[in-house]
């Protein structure tokens, strides 16, 4: 029962609520960053492939 009461009290503490929100936001931003880094790597590889085929066509 004490844990439940403590959890209930924490849910009303604005600083703790804000901290949880910020932690969730950081987690999402890190995931988005990783996704974007993967996309950049894929695009670099695609650009290299297209560049190679372009050089072959100009010879």
N, C-alpha and C positions, 0 to 999 in steps of 0.2 A: 504494500500500500504506500509506503514511503517513497519508493521509486516513482510510482505513478504521480504522486503529489509533486515530487521534485521535477518530473518531466513537464507536468502541467504548469508549474511556476516558471520553468525555463521557456516554455512556449510563449509566455507573455513578456519576457525580457526582450526589449527591442534590440539591444546590442547583440544578444545571442541569435535572435532571428535574422538580423542583418548579416551576421557572421556566416550563418548557414547559407544564406542566399549568395553571398560573395564566394563561398567555397564551391557552391554548385556552378556559379558562373565561371570560375577559374577552371573547373573540371571541363566544362563545355568548351571554353576557349582553347584549352590544351588539345582537346579532341579535334576541334576545327583546324587548329594549326597543323596537327599531324596529317589530317586529310589534305590540306593545301600543300604541304611539303611533298606528299605522295603525288599529287597532281602535277607539281612542278617537275618532279623527276620523270614522270611519264611524258610530259611535254618536251623535256630536254631530249629524251630518247627518240621521240617522234621527229623532232627537228633534225636530229643527227641522221636519221634514216632518210628523211626527205632531202637533206642536203647531199647525202651520198648519191641518191638516185638522180638528183639534179646535175651533179658533176658528171655522172656517166652519160647523161643525155646531151651534154654540151661538147663532149669529145668527138 
